[in-house]
Every structure is written in C-alpha cells, then in structure tokens.
Amino acid sequence: MMKFLLHKSLAVYLIFLIAVVWGGFCFFNIPVSLLPNIEKPAIQIKINYPNHAAQSVESNVTKIIREGISSVGSIKSIESESYSHFALINLSYEFGTNMSDEFIKLNERIDQLLPDLPSDFIRPQLIKQNVSDVPIVNLQITPKVRIDLLEASDITLQLIKRRIEKIEGVSLVDINGLKTRSVRIILDKTKIRYLGLDEQKIRETVQTSGSSSGALTVKDGNYSYLVKMANNISDIDHLRDISIRLENNRVISLRDIAKIESVADQEVGKHLFNNEEAIVLAIHKQANARMNEVIQSVHDELDLIRNDYTKLNFDLTQDQTYLLNAGIENLTQDLIYGGILCVLLLFLFVNNISSPILMGISIPISLLLTFICFYYFKISFNIISLSGLALGIGMLIDNSIVVIDSISRNYLDFDLEEACIKGAGEVFVPVLSQVLSTIVIYAPLIYLSGIAGELIYDQAIALTISLFVSLFVAFILTPVLFYSFNARSKKRIKSGEETFVFKFIMRFYDVLYEVIFRNRRKFILGILILIPLGYLIAVRIPIRIMPQFEENETSVNIDWNEPVGIQENENRINELSKLLNGAVHWEADIGISDLMIDIKRRNINSSDIYYKCTDTESKNALDKKLLAYFNENYPNAFIKISGAKNAFTHLFENDVPQMEVRFRQDALLDNRDSENNVQLVKNALPELKWENSSNLSKVTNVNLHLNERKLSSYQLEKSDVIHQLKSIFNDSEKIKFTGNGDVFTSQIVDTASLNQKFKISYLKNSNDGYFQLQNFVSYDYSDEDQSISADKFGYYKSIFINEIPKGSNIDKIQKQLNKLIESKNLNASLTGEFKAEKEIKKDLFIVVIISLILLFALLAIQFDNFLHPFVVMSSLPCALFGSFFTLWGMGGEFDIMAGIGIIVVLGIIVDDPTLKVETVNRLIKEAKSHGRKIDRENLISLLHEAGRICLKPLIMVSLTTTLALVPVYFSHGIGNDIQRNFVSVVVGGLSLGTILSFCFIPLVYYAVTKKNS
C-alpha cells in the first residue's frame, strides 16, 4: 500500500488539495456561537391569576396543576412558588431528555386540567429553556424632549420592532417597557346620586356602546350582503357623547356626570436605562445563525433607523459578541500561537529543514480536514469545540513526528523508498494504539450526567476527529511528502547528525539512565512516596463544579419584601442609582416584565438591575457598595448579586443554594413549628450564614368583611356590593373600543383615598334608597405568607446557605444536621447544590474506572499478555502527581474541566510507555533472532537503547502538546478562563508526569521481566 502511494504522489496531492479546498468552504459555513446549542432540561410554567392572594393562587390553581402534571413524562423534580397574583412551577429533567416531546405532553395535560381550574383563569404559559433564550443584544430606546414615551411606544411596536424582526438570522424580538393608552372615566358620585342613577347601569351602558353586535348575512335576489352595525365610538370625544337616560326619560351625555381623560394605562412594570424611562428590545438569534454576522446586520439596520427616527435615542447593551470575541478569538489565537511554537520547537531537535516544514504543513492541512468533519457532524465553532482543537493541535503533529523520526532513522541504513515503507510500518501499530488509547479513555466522558456530559460531547468529538485526521495525514500524506522532498535532494542524512540541543539532552539521558539503574531501589521508593504526597496535595485543592471566569457585568435581583407599589419601587431604584455613577451604563426592570421569555420571579415589589463596569475590579467594588447599601437601608429586602446573564451563565445557573433545610408541613396553613424549628437549626450551627427563604416572610393584606344580614335587612344585593368594591379598587372590567384601525380601552375608576372611597360610595336598593357603603363593609389588616413553596413531597418552609465557610467540611455539616433532625424528630430534609457535587464526583470516579478498564483491555490486546499493560499503566500515578502538583501550584480549583483534564492526561501519558515497551519488545525479539542471550546486563542495555530511540519523539510529542496549550496562561477571556484549570492539569501531567514515568517505566519493566524470567 505504501509503495503504491509513493509512486502515485501526484494523485495523493490532488486528493488532499481537493479536501483542503472543501475544508476551506466548510470553514466559512460552520455556525459560530458562544456555546454548543444545548437544550437545557428544564421547563417553567408561568401562572397569572391577578387579584388573588398567595394562598388563593396555591389552593385554586398551583396545587391542581402541580399534582396534575407530576406523573407526566420523565420529570426529575418539580418545584412551585405561589405569590400574590402569580405563581411559578419549575420542572427539571435529566440531560438528554427529548424536551420537545416533554413540552407537547405537558401542554396536552394542562389542556386536560383547564376544566378543573377557575373559570376566570387564563391558560398558563410554558417556557422551554435553551441557550438561545439569552438575547444576543438589547436595544435601548429612549425618547428625546420633544416626544413622550406613549408616542415612542407606538413607533417602536408598529415600526422599529418589525424592521428588526426582518433581519436575517433574528428569531425573536422581545419587548418590555411599552406604555399603552387608556381612557379613564371618573364618575361624579354626588351628581349620580342626585340624578338617581345607578353606577352599575352606567357601566352597562358604556360597555354596550363599545361592544359589537355581530353581523348578519342578507340575500337580495342573486346577491348576498354582510350587514353589521357600525361602531360609533371611534375616539375619546365619541365616548364623552354616550347617551345616558334618566328616569324621567331625559337624556344626558356621559361627560355631564364623569370626567373622561386619556392617560397611560395603569402600570405593573417599567424599564429604566441610565435613570431614564425607556423601552427595550431583546433580540434573539436563530440557533444556526452566526452571531457576529447577525450583530453586524443589527448595527447596519440601526444606522438606518437612527436616520429615520431622529426623535429617539438608540443604544445597544449586553452585546454577547463581547463574550464571543473574548472566548473564541482567544482560543483561535491559542491555536495559532500554539502551532507556531510547535513548529519552532521542531527546529531545536531536527537538524534538517525538511522535517519541520513537513510537520508545519501537516497542521493547517489537518485543521482544514477537521473542519470538514465539523461541518458534517453539525458542530459549531464554540468555546468547547475549539478547546478540543486547542488540545488536539499538539496531537495533530504528534503522529507525524513519530512517523518522520522512524523514517529518518531507517533512512540511515536503507534507501529512501525502503525507509519510508519500513519506517511507517514499524510505528503504525504503536501510533494507532496511542490514538485508540486516548479515544478509549476520553470516550466515556460523554456519558457523564448533567451539563458536564453535554458540554464534553463537542470537545470529545473535536478531539476524536483531530486524532483520526492526524493519523490519516501521518500515514498517507507525510511519507509521500518525505519521499518527494528527499528524492530531489542529493544530501543524505548521516548517522549521528543531531542538533546541539538534542545532543546535550542525549548525553544527560545517558548519565541519568546510569544513575537510575545504579540506585534502582532508591528511585522506586522515591517515586512510590509521590503517590501519598500527590493525595495530600489533591485534598488541599478547592473543589467546585463549574469553572469561574472574570466578569465586568453584574445582575442584581431585588425583592423589597414590602408591599411597595410601582412608583415607590421606582423611587428606590432612582435613589440607588446614585451608586451606579461609576458604571459604564445600567438598566433596570421594575415590577412585572412584559418579556415573553423571562424565567425570573417578578412581582410588583421586585426589581432587577444590570450594570456594566470597565473591568473586574470596578465591578467587585461596586458589588460591595451595593451590598453595604442594602444592609444599611433595607435590611429586610432579599437581594441576590451575581454575574450578568449570558449564554454561559444561563446554561449553568440555578437558584439552588449550596445547602437548604426544608421543614415539611402537613397542610397549607400548618405553620405551628416552623419558626421554632428554624431557630433550632440556626442555633445548632451559628457559624454558618443562614438566610431565610421568601416562604418565611410575611406580607400585609387587607381583609374585607361583609355584613350580609344587614344587607338583607336593607334589601341590598351582594353582587352590587362586589361591583362597587371593584370600582373603588379600580378593578372594574376594561372596555375595548375599535375605531380608525386603532384599539383603545376605557375603565371606570375611583381616585379618592381608601377611607374617602368608603364614605362617598353608596348602594341603591330596589326601593331607590341610598345607603353608605361603609355601613355594610368593614376591613382590617393581617399578615400572611409572602409565598408558598412546595415540591413533589408537599409544602415546606426553608432556610439556606449559599457559601460554606473556609475550613468547614460540607460532609461534616451534613452529618451534624442529619443528627439534629433525627434527635429532635424534626420533619425536615436536606437538599442543595452539595448533592449535585457529590453526583459529579461519583460520576467522574465511575468514568475513570471504566476508562482504565478499557485502556487495560486495549493494551492487553496490543501486547497479547497481561504483564506489559501493568508496566505501561504504572506511569499513571506519576501523571496524577504532576497534574495535582501543577494545579495546586497555579492556585487552581478542581472543577469539572480539571476532572476532564485528568482523564485526558491518563489517556495521553501512556503513549510513551506504550511506544517504549513496544520498542523494547522488538529489540529483544531481534536480539533473540541473532542468538543473543537476554540476561540482566543485556536487558539493561536494551532498555537503554529503547530509551534513546524513543527519546526524541517522546520529548517532541510532550512539548508540542503542552506548548499548544501554554498560551492559555498568558491571555484572558471567558474561553481561557474556562480552560485554565484544564490546561494546568494537562500541562502538569504531561511535563512532570512524563519526566517521572520516563525514569520509572524502565525500572518497572526491568523488575517484572527479571522476576518473570
């Protein structure tokens, strides 16, 4: 086969040229995004039930839906929070679940539950979460002096939003902060009573005037006509002229008994931008669109919009290309710099220019061939897939290094053609074994549970593709290139022709080898001591699940824990904004948001603030100022300060605290022991920073009491009282009018104070008698639960901690709490993020065991015995020590990426021992074929010779792999921050681990071979 390729070099070059051109085409058509398009296994159900207290929402709606859907599909957990006016039900699933199917099943089940829900209940909204839920950019629109927000809202909704939606690659334009027009009708109750009018009849008259009477189809001979009653109410003036008939048949206009004015509709939420009321458009991209191209199209369209609407200011905020550029461009630079360093390194070890050039050629060719696989495997360019390439770039030339080194050695003794055939054939099995061992130990990672398994898929596929492409290039293209380069060169490689650097290393190796075998026991003992030392270092490394990265943006979630209205909420944010002067810009969502895709808990007395600072230090300083401000001025408020929402944080974020103690309730109103139990736990572990959940907070409500006996005595109807109360509290039904293509609403309201409303409101009975409302209605105040929490086990109250103090052990805390719960017979349970951390550790341990078993099986197949696999795998403790030592020395944390790095190191570190054992076995076989006896001295000599043969490829392979990753240490950005612990583990394992195993493997081989003999 190789001989055929050498004589058909033109065909080989043309095939690779076509593949390279096709790879270039694929490169420009692969989607670019921050992260893989991972579907988050979560669905949220948003329930709106206006004007109902939390207990009413829970009893009448949330409980029915929660219990009704609990057995639908493969729900992992279900959590519900009921508040006044609304509720949220969060469902979580296992990663890998088909969320589209689950979404359909839930919708069908909710449709079945609708008859069991109140008649005035609006169907809940279901939100399926994924990475594209995060907008790629927000467009802030603020009116200038000559235009008000109402007019700006009309322009935004009717014109600007539609123009943005037409941009190619845009999937959704969400909107918040709109103001809508409404007509307010304020009745003069003194005039109404004087004229003998009934408020309910006035409402019915206004409603009848605005309603449509439908249409009729009338036939006139051969023609058919649609006959409908024209609506005379087309504007506010027509509304003022509505006729009201008095009892004496006199007709007056509505304007005679009411003040009618056009105002902005009653607000339940606002959006602020840099202390100005604004409108925000959240722009989402399609999953397969290139983010940078979509953002550029938005900028181009916005330039045109600015020219067309000069009365409005436009600003873009929360641009996700910042993360895209900081992440993907950093990793791209790592690929380039790593490749250049690898090629430059080759010149230090190879004393001819052709070999480094050949290896340098293999890098771009291998990358372009990799892009073809990316394109057809539908893998996007993202932080995870490019990190796999960053790891693979060193491996892309590893195989070529081994092949070229083998051919060069054979070229010393054979002609060029025979050297290419023999050199490639000698190393094919060990190189293939190296590739398979790396894949075998890496493949089980994709079966990690949770987000780790989903994320590692792209990295595993990218690494696997690059390894097989490297193998293909090394054994197809590299020998042909070597043959073509040297066939035209008259200079033949001479024996001993090595670089000065490699000669020095070779002399050092000879001395070191002699010292090692002279002091075998000491070296073995010293390396064995490193195993417990590595363990002691490992347990000192901080552990977390997900990697940290630098941020300069902050999100602040505020619940004032008081019954404040929208205006007071806005006033507090304006006062707070004085602290935000140091921010580049800031924005706030006050109250309830109009965004379609919004999974946050929002109510009238909550707010969300976002601000961007110039750097991480400024952000951290401002975060501390805000926290101090709330502790001083609003100590009862619930505040959560975290990194701003982006595609990365959205994928990993959850509201699960580090540890939560849930006190179970037998019934909804069973709060008898909650406060005592909470205090008992807090007193037992006072060193922990316990926080109360919102379900332990109270809110003040007004309770109305009707004197029904008195109503009956005065011949008054209860329904009339309810209608009057709705009018008092501005909760009467809104009436829609359609005219001139526009729709506006009107509502009869009362603007007096609460006490005044009761005094001036009257009820009319069937005998035309008038009675003050306050004589039949009384009210008082009571404290009720702000929210009601429940899961699949029932209702609960809870306290939680978000951080474990330094020096504390989470397992010890868990044991203390379990002991307390058992000894005091508390109906309580523990949950939190610590359970997920244990699951990750368990999964990683299982994956490592499976990977090692697969690796051992592969090596046993290669060597056809069970002894040599143990020799090869004895290098693993050396690699683990190097990884843990470097991670600890660099101040890193053991996160999921570091765990993945450990497994990668275990796969790569066995490459050199595999090649060395294969070489020793070959030398022993050749020695025996020549009648040479293999005694101790000869075995030591053969081990020395095998080490010299493998030394150059070993050093170059280790250095190229590590140097390809080193640029991560010298640049910043989300991509490098995510990979930093991963790189520390890999670099440490492949540098220190390789040096230690280089000394250890010959000793182990000598010991087991001598004993076996």
N, C-alpha and C positions, 0 to 999 in steps of 0.2 A: 504493500500500500504506500509506504513512504517513498519507495523508489519510483513508483508511478507519479506521485505528486512532484518529486524533484525534477522529473523530466517533462512535466506539464505545468511549469511555473507560470506561464502566461495565463492559462485557464484559471489557476488559483488566484492570481492577481485580479483578473477581471471579475471573478465571483465576489471577492472581497470588496472591490471597487463598487460594484452594484449594491452590495449590502451596506457599505458606508454611505452612499448617496441616499438609499432608502432610510437609513438611520437618521440622516440629517432632516429628511422630510418628517419623520416621526417626531423628532425633537421639537419642531415648531408646531406640532399639533397635539402634544400632550398637555392636558389641563394643568394649570398652576393654581395651587391653593395652599393655605397655611397648614392644614392637616388633612389626612385622608377623609373621605366622605363617610364618616362613621355614623350610623344611626344609633342615637342614644336610646337605650332600652327603658324609656320612661314615657308615660302619658299622663297629662294633667287634665282634670275635669274642673272647669270653672263654673261655679253655680252663682247666679244672680237672683236674689229674692228680696227686692227692695222693701224697706219699711217693716222689716221683721227683725226681732232681737235674735241674738246668737242661739238661745235655747229653742226658739221657734224654728229657725233655719235648720238646726240639727234634728229636731224631732220630726218636722214635716217633710224635709227634703233630703238632707245629707245622709241620715241613717238609712232611709229607704234605698237610696242609690248605692251607698257603700255595701250594704248587705246584699243587694240585688246583683251586684257585679262581682262579688268576692270569689265566685266559682267560675267566672268566665275566663276561658283561655288558660294561660300559664303564668298568672300573676305571682310574682315573688313576694311582694309586700304591698300593703295598702295603708296609707296614712291620710287622715282627714283633719281639717281645721275649719270649724264653723265660727264665723264672726257675725256681727250685725250686718244685715243687707246681703252678705255673700258668704261663700264657702269654697274651699279648695280640696280636691281629692287627688293625691299623688300616687300613681301606680308605678311600680318598678318591676322590671323583668330581668331575666338572665341575658347577658350579651350573646348575640347570635340568634335571638328570637326574631321571627318574621313579624316586625311591628306593623306592617300593612295589614296582615291578617288579623292581628290583635285589635287594631284600630276599627276594622269593619265589625268584628264580633262585639266590641263594646258599644258601638253605635246602634247595632241591632238590639242589644239588650236594653239600652236606655230607651229606645222606642217602645219596647215592651213594658217598661216601667212607667211611662208617662201617664197612663190612666190612674195609677196609684198616687200620683203627685197632685198637689193643689191645682185647681182649675186656672188660677191666675199665674201659675208658674211658667216661666219662659224656658224652653229647652236648653240644657246646659251646653257649654262649648267644650269640645275635646281638642286638646293640643298635643300633637305628636312631635317630640323633640328630636332635633338633629343639629349638626354643625352649622347648617345654613340658616338656623334660627337667628343667628347673630348677624345684624346688618353689617355690610361691608363699609358703610359710611352713613353719617347722619347729616341731613341738610337742614340748617337752622334758618328760619325766615322771620325777620323782624321788620315791622312797618316803620317807615320814616315819619316825620312830624305831620305831613300833610295827609296821612291816610290812617284810619283806625284799624284795629285788629279784625273787626267784622268784615270790612271790605277785603282785607288781606286774606281772610279765611275763604271768602268766595273765590278769589283769584287762585289761591293755592289748590282748592278742591276741584275746581272746574277746569283749570288750565295747566298749572305747573305740574301737578301730580300726574296728569295724563301724558305730558311730554316726557317725564322721567320714565314712566312705565313702558314707553315705546323704544327705549334704548335696548339694543341687542345684548342679551346676557342678563338683563334685570328680570327677576322672577316676581318680586312683590315690592310695592311701595306702601309702607305702613305710615300712619299719620296720627299725631297727637297734638293737642293744644288748640284745636279749632274752636272758634266761637260761632254759635248759631243764633239767628234772630228769632225772637218770640214776642208775642203781643200779650201784655199784661193787662188784665181787666180788674180794677179795684172798685168794688161796689160801695156806694154811699149807703150804709145801712140805716142811717137816720131817714133818708128820703124813701128808702124801700119800705120801712115800717110805716111811714106817714102815708104813702100811697097804697098801702095794703097789699104789697106784692110779696110773693114767696120766692126766696132765693133759689130753691130747687127748680121752680118753674122757669126762672130766668136762665139757669144753666141749660135746661132742656131746650129752651127757645134758641139759645146761641148754638147749641150742638146741632139742632135740626137745620138751622140755616147753613151750617157748614157741611152737612152730610150729603152724600149723593143718593138720589132716588132711583138710581139704576137706569136701565134703558129698555125700550120695547121695540120689537120688530113689527112693522106695519106694512101690509101689502096694499098697493094701489094699482089695480089692474095687473099688468105684467111686470110692474116694478115693486121692489122691496126696499123699505127705508128703515133706518135705525133712528128711533125717536128717543131723545133724552132731555131731561130738564137741565137747563143752563144754570150754572152756579154763579149767583150774583155777587158773592163775596170774593173779590179778587185782590183787595188791598185793605189797609187799615181804615181808610175812610168809609168803605162799604161796611166794614164791621161796626163802625160807630153808628151807622144808619139803620142797624137792625131794629125792626119794629117790635115794641112790647105793648101788649094790650092790657089795659086796666080793667077793673071790674065794672066800671061804668061805660065800657066799650070805647073809652078814649084811648088813642094810640100815641105813644111817646117813643123816642129813639133811645137806644142804649146809652148814647152819650149823655142823656139827661140824668141818668142815675148812676153813672160809673165814669171813672177816669180811665181812659184807654191810651196806652203808650207802647211804642216799640222799644224793646230793650234786648240786651243779650240774654240768652237763655240761662236759666239757673245752672251754675257751675258745680260740678262734682270733682273737677280736676283742672290743673293749669300746668303749663310748661314755661320755664324761665331759662333765658340764655344771657349770661353776663348781666344779671339783675334786671333784664327787660322781659316782659311777657312776649312769648314767641310761639311759632308753630314749627314742629319738627317733622321731617320726612325721613323715616328709617328705610334705607334702600338695601334690598336683599338681592343676591346674585343667584343664578341657576347653578346647580351642582357641578356641571361640566364646563362652565364658563371659566375663562382665565381672569382672575381677579384684577390683575394690573390693567388689562385691556378694558374691562368694564369700568374701572375707576377713571381711566383716561377718557372714556366716552362720556362719563358723567361730568367731568371737568369741561369738556368741549361743549356739551349741551348747556351747562350752567353759564358759560360765557355768553351764549346767545340769549339765555333767559335774562341775564343781568341787563343786557341792552334793551330788551323788550319791556321790562318792568322796573323802571328806574325809581319807583316809589318804595321799593322793598330792598332790604339788605339781605345778602345771602352769605352764609358761612358753612364750611364743611368741617365736621368734628368726628372724632372717634374713627378715623380712617384706618381700616385694617391693613392697608398696604404698608403701614409702618412696621407692623409685625412681620408681614410677608417679606419686606425688603431686609429687615433686621435678621430674619431667620434664614430664608432661602439664599439670599445673597451671601451671607456669612458662610454657609455650608458650601456654596459654589466656590467661594474664594479658598476654602479649605481644600476642596478638590484640586483646584489649580495649583495652589502653593504646595500641597502635599505631593502632587505629581511631579512638580519641578524639583522638589527636594529629593524625591526618589531617583530621578534621572541623574541629578548631580552626584548623588551618593555612589552611583554605579561607577563613575569615573575614578573614584578612590580605590576601587577593588579590581577593576578590569583594565589591563594595560594595552587595550586596543580600542579604537574609536567605534568600530563597527558594532560591538556588542551593546554598549549603552544606547547607540542610535536605534538598534533593533528593538531594545526594550522600551525606548521612548516612543517608538512608532506603535507599539502594541497597546499603549494606554489609550490614545484617542480612538483607535480602531475598536478596542474592546468596549469603550464607553458608547460609541455610536451603535454597535451591535446590541448593547444593553438597552438602548433607547427603543429599538425595535420591539424587544420583549415587553418593555414598559407599555408601549402603545397597544399591543395586542392583549396584554393582561389587564388593560384598563387601570393602570396605576398612575396616579398623578404625581407631578413634582411637588413634594411637600417636605416638611421638616423631617418626617420619619423616613420616607423612602430615600431622601438624599443623605441622611445619616448612614443608611445602609450602604450607599455608594461611597461615602467618605471612608467607611471601614473597608469596603471592598477595593478601593483604589490601590491600596498597597498589595492586596491579594491579586489584583489584575495582572501585575507583572511578576508575582512570586513564581508562578508556574513557568513563565518564560525564563526567569533567572535560572531555575533548576535545569531546564532543558538546554539552554545555551551553555551553562557550565559543563554539563555532561558531554555535549557535542565537542566543546573546546578541549576537554581532557582526552577524548577519543581521537581528536584531530592530531594529537601529538604522535600517535602511533599508527594511524590508518589514513587512507586517502580521504578526500573531502566527502565523497558520496557515502562511503562506508561509515565515516564518522557520524554523519547526520542520521543514518539509519540505525546504527548501533547505539549512539548517544541517546536518541529519542526513545528507543526501545527499552534501554536499561532503566529509565526512570518513569516509564509510563505507569507501571503498577503502583509504586510508592506515591507518585503525584496524584493518581486517581484516588488512592486510599486517603491522601490528605484532604482532597476535596470532599470526598464522601464522609470522612470523619467530622469535618466542620459542619456539613449539612445535617448529618445524623444527630449531632449534639445540639444543633440550633433548631431543627425542625419541631421538637416537642414544645418549644416556646409558644407556638401559635395556639396551643391548647390551654394556655394559661386562662383562668377565668377572669371575667371582668374586662375593664378597659385595657389592661396590660396586654391581654391576648389579642384584642382588636388592633391595638397600636403596633404590636410587634409583627403583625401579618405583613404589612408593607415592607418593613425593614428586613424580615426574613426572606420574602420573595425577591427583594432587590439584591440582597447578599447572595442568595442562591443563583440568581440569574448571572450576576457578575462572576461568580466562581465557575459556572459552566461555560460562560463565554470565554473566560480566561483559559480554561482547559482547551477549548476549541481552538483558540488563537495560538496557544503554546505548541500544540502538536500538529497543527495544519499549516499555519502561516509562518511561524517562527523558524522551523527548519528550512523551509523554502527560501525565506529571506536570507538566512545564514549561508545557505548554499550559493545563492545568487551573488551576495556581497563578496564572498571569498573566492568564488570561481573566477572572478575578474581580477583578483588581487594576486600578485606574484609573491607577496610576502607570506610566509607560512609561520604559524605560531610555533615558537620554540619552547622547549622544556624549561621550566623554571622562570619563564618570563612573567613575573608578577609585579604589581605596583609596590612602591616603597611602603605604603601603609599596610598592605596585606602581608608583606614580608615580615614587618615588625610584629603584626598580630600572630603570624605563624610561629615566630621564634618564642613569643610569650606563651603561646599554646603548648609548645614542646616542653618548656620549662615547667609550666603549670601541671601538665599531664604527669610528668615525672614526680613532682612533689605530691600530687594527689595519690598516686599509687604507692609511693613510699610511706604515706601516712593514711592508709585506707580507712582504718578504724576511726581515727580522729575526724576525718571528713564526714564519714557516715553518721557518727554521733552528733557532729555539729549540725548537719542538715536535719537530722531527726529532732533536734532541740527546737528547730524553727517551727515545727508543727504546733506544739503548745504555745509558742510565742506568737504565732500567727493567730491562734484562737484568742489569746489575751488582747491582741490588738483589735481583732474583729469585734469583740464585745464592747469595746470603748468607742466604736464608731456610732454616731447618732443614726437612728432609723426613722424613715418616713416613707410614705407610699409613693407620692409623686414628686418629681424634681421641682426645685424652686428656680425662678428666673427673675432678673431685675425688671422693675416696672417703674414708670413715671406717671401712671394714671391710677386714680382711686375712685371707688364706688362706695357711697355711704348710704345705708338703709336706715331710716329713722321711723320709729313708731313712738309718738309722743306719749302714749299711754294715758291720754286725757281726752275728753270729748270736745276737742277743738274743731272749729269749722274751717272751711277753705280759706277765709280771709285771715284768721288768726294763724293758720298754718303758713300762709304766705308771708305774714309779718315776721314770724320767727325765722323763716329762711332768709328774708331780707336782712334781718339783724345778724344772722350767722354769716352772711355773705361778706361782711367786713373782714372776716378772717381769710377770705379767699382771694384777696387782692394779689397775693404772690403767685397765684395760678396763671397759667397761660390763658386758659378760658375755663368756664364752668357752666354747667346746666343742671336744672332740677326739674323733676316731675313731682308735682304736688297733688295729693289726693289720688283719685282713681284715674287710671290711664285709659285712653281710647285705643291703644295699640292692640291690634289683633293677636300678634304673637308676643305675649307678655306673661311669664310664669311666676312673677313676683307676687307676694301677698300685699295687696294695696287696699287701703280704705281711706275714708275722708281724713283721718288723723294720722296719715303716714306720708312720708316724702322720701324721694331718692335723689341723691346729689352725685354728680360726676364732675371731677376736675382733673386737669392735666397740668403737670409741672414740667420744668425744664430738665430735671434729672431725678434720679432715685433719692438722693439726699434731701432735696427740696420736698419731695413727696412725703418721705418719712417724717420730716419736721412738721409739715402741715397736718399730717395724720395725728401726731401727738397733740398739736394745738387744739384740734377739733375734739379729741377725746377729753382733754382737760376742760374745754368749754362746756361740754355736756355734763361732765361730772360736777361742775360748779353750778351751772344754771338749771339743768334739767336732769337731776339725778335719777328720777323715776322713769325716764324715757329708755326705750330699748334702742340701742344703736349698734350697728354692725359695720365696721370699716374693713374693706377688703380691696383687692386689686380689681381694676375695672374689667367689665365683662368683655371677653373676646372669644374667638372660636376655641382657643386652647382652654381657658378657664371654664367656658360653658360646658365643655366635654367632661371636665373633672369635677366641677363644682357640685356640691350638695350641701344641704342645710343640716347635715348630720353632725352633731358635736363630737368631740373626742370621746366623751363618756356621758351617758344620760341615765338617770334613775327615774323610772316610771312607776308611780304609785297608782295601782289599779283601783277603779271604782266599780261597785256592784250595780249602780244605777247612775243616771244622768245627773241627778241633784244630790248625790251622796258625797258631801264634802266634809263629813264629820272628822275624819282623822288626817286629812291631807296636810293641814298646817302643822300639826304635831309631828307627823312623820317626816316632813321636810326639815323641820328644825332638829329632829333627832339625828338625821344623816349629816346635816351641816355641822352639828356639834361633835360628831364622831370623827370627822376629818376636817378640822378647821383650817389646815394648811392649804387646802385646795380652794381655788377661786370659783365657788359655786354661783351660778346665775339662775334666776327664776325664769321659767318659760312663760309665754303670754297667757297660758291657761290658768296660771295662778294669780293673774291680775284681775282687778275688778273695774267695772265701768258704771257710771251713774246713769240710770234710766228714769223716766217719768212714767208713773203708773196712773192711769185714769180709772175712776170708779163711777159707774152709772147707777143712779138711784131708780131702779126700774119700777118699784112700787109707786114712787112719786110720779114717774112718767105716766103710768096707767091712770093715776088719780086725775091728772090734768088732760087725759085723752091725747097724749103725745106718742108718736111712733118712734121706736128705737132707730129705725132706718134714717129718719130725719135728723136725729142727733148725730149719727155717724157722718152723714153728708155735711152737716155743719162743722163737725170737728175736722173733716178733711179740708174744708175751705179755710178754717182757721190755721191749720198747719201747712197750707199751700200744697195739699196733696190731691186736689181735685183733678179730674181727668183732663188731659190736654186735648184740645180740639184742633184738627188739621183743616186748613183751607188751601185750596189749589186755585191759582189764577195766574194768567200770563206765563204759564210754564214753570212757575216757582211754587214752592210749598212753604207755608209758614204756619206756626202753631200759636194758639192762644190759650190762656188759662186764667180762671178767676182766682185771685189771690187776696190775702189779707196782710197788710203791712204793719199792723199795730203790735205792741208788745204782748207777751203771753197773758199777763193779768188783765190788760186792757181788752184783749180779744174776748175773754170770757165775760167781761162786763157789758160790752156793746153788742154781743151776739144774742139774738133772740130766736125762740122757737114759736111756731104758729100751729095751733091745733085746729081741729075740724070746725070749731065754733068761732074761728077768726080771732081767737085770743092770743096775745103775745106774752111770752114768759122768758125771763133772762136765763141764758144757758147755764150760768154759774150756780143756779139753784138746783140743778139736776146732775151736775158733774163736779166731782172733786178730784184732786190729784195729790200725789205725794212722790217722794224720791226713794229709790232703792239701789243698792249696789249688787250688780250681777256679774257673772263671769264674762270677761272680755272675749274669750274664745273658748271653744270646747274641742278638745283633742281626742282622737280615737284611732285605733289600729284594728287589725283583724282579731285581736283578743278583747276589745272593748274600750271603754273610756279610761282616761288616765290624766293625772297631773304629773308634772315633771320638773326636775332641776337638772342642770348640766354643767360641765366644764369644757372649755374649748382648748385649754392647754394644760399639759401635765408639767408641774414644776420641775426644774432641773434637779437631778438627784433622786427623783421619785421613780418608782417602778410601777408600770401600769398593771402588771400581773399581781403585784402585792396589793395595790389599791383594790383591784377586783376581788381578791380573796377577802380583804377586810370588809368590803361592802356585802359580799355574799354571806359572810359570817354574821354581820349585823342584822341583815334581813332575816336570816334563819333564827337567830337567837331571840329577836323581838317579834317574830312571827308576823312580819310585815308582808302585806300583799303587794309586792314590788318586784321589778325585774330590771336588769341592766342591758343596755344596748349602746350603740355608738360606733364611731369610726375604728375603735380599737379592735372590734370584731373583724372588720374588713382587713385590717393589718395582719391579724392572725391568719386569715384565709390566704392572703397573698404569700405569707411566709410558708404556709403549708403547701400551697401550690408550687412555689419555687423549689421547695425541698423534693417534692414528688417528681417535678420535671427534671431536676438534677439527677436523681436516682435513675429515672428512665433513660436519660441521655447517656449516663455512664454505662448502663447495661447494653444499650445499643452500640456504644463505642467499643466496649469489650467484645461484643459479638462480631463486629466488623473486623477488628484486629485479629480475632481468633480465626476468622475465615481467611484473612490475608496470610497469616503466618502458619496456618494449619496446625496450631498447637495452643495450649492454654498458658504456657510459660511466658512466652515473649509478650503477649498482651499485658501481663502484670509488670514486666520490665518497662514497657512504654508508659503505662499509666502511673508508674511510680513518680513521674515528673509532675503529676497534678498537685501534690502538696506544695512543691516549690512554687508553682504558678500562683496558687492561692495565697501563699505568704507574700509574694511580690505584689499581688493585687491589693490585699488588705493594707499592707505597709504603705503603698503609694497613696491609696485613698485616704488613709489616716493622716499621712504626712502633708497632703494637699488640703487638709481641712474639709474634706468632702463628707457627704452623708450617704448612707446605704439606702438608696431608693430603688424603685423598680428598674430604672435604667442601669444602675450599678449591678443589680442582680442579673440582668440580661448580659452585662459585660462579663460577669464571672463565667457564665455558661459559654460565651464566645471564646474566652481565654482557654477554657477546658478543651474546646474543640481545636484551637489553633496550636496550643502548646505541645500537643502530641505529634505534630508534623515532623519536627526534627528528630525526636526519638524513633519515630517510625522509619524515617529515611536512614538513620544511623544503624538501627537493628537490621534493616534490610541489607544495608551495605556490608555490615559485619558478617551476616549470614552468607552473602555472596562471596566475600573474601575467604571465609572458612571453607566453603564448597570448592572454590578454585584451588586453595592450598591442599585440600584432601585429594583433589584430582591429580595433583602433581606429586602425590606421595608424601606430603609434608605432615608430620605429626603435630597435633594441636595440644601442646602441653601448656603449662601456666605462662611460661615466658612468651611462647608464640601467640597465645591468646591476648596477652597484654600488648604485644607488638601489633597484632591485627586490629585491636580496638583503637590503638594509637593511629594506625593508618586510616581506619574508617573515619576517625575524627578529623584527620587532615583533609580527607576527600570531601567530607560534609561541611567543613568549617566555612568556606566561602559562601555557599548557598544559604547556610544557617544564618550567618551574620547579615547578609544582604536581605534575606526574607524578613528577619526580625526587625531590622532597621527600617526597611521600606514600609512595613505595616505600621510601625509606631510613628515614623516621621509623617506619614499621611494623615495621622490624627493629631499630631502636636500643634498645628495651627489653631486648634480649638482653644488652647490655653491663652492665646495672645490676641483674641478678638472677642467682642461682646455682641450680644443679641440673643433672642429667645432660642434660636437653633443651637448655638454654642452652649448656652446656659443649661438647656435640657440634656445635652450630651456630655457635659463636663465630667460628671461622676462616672459615666460610662467610659470615657476616654481614660480617666485616671486608672480605672481597674484594668483596662486592656493594655495600656502602656506599661503599667507596673508588672502585670502578669507576663507580658512578652519580653520585657527587658530583664528585670531581676529574676523572673521565673526561668527564662532561657539560660541565663548565666549559671544559676544553681543547678538546673537539670542537666546542663552541659557537663558539669562536674560529676553529677550524681549517677546519671544513666550508665556510664562505663563501669562504675563500681558495682551497681546492681547487676548488670549483665555478667560481669566477671564472677560475682558471688553466686548467682543462680546457676551459671554454666559450669563453674568449678564443682559445685555441690551436686549438680545433675550428673556430671561425668563420674 
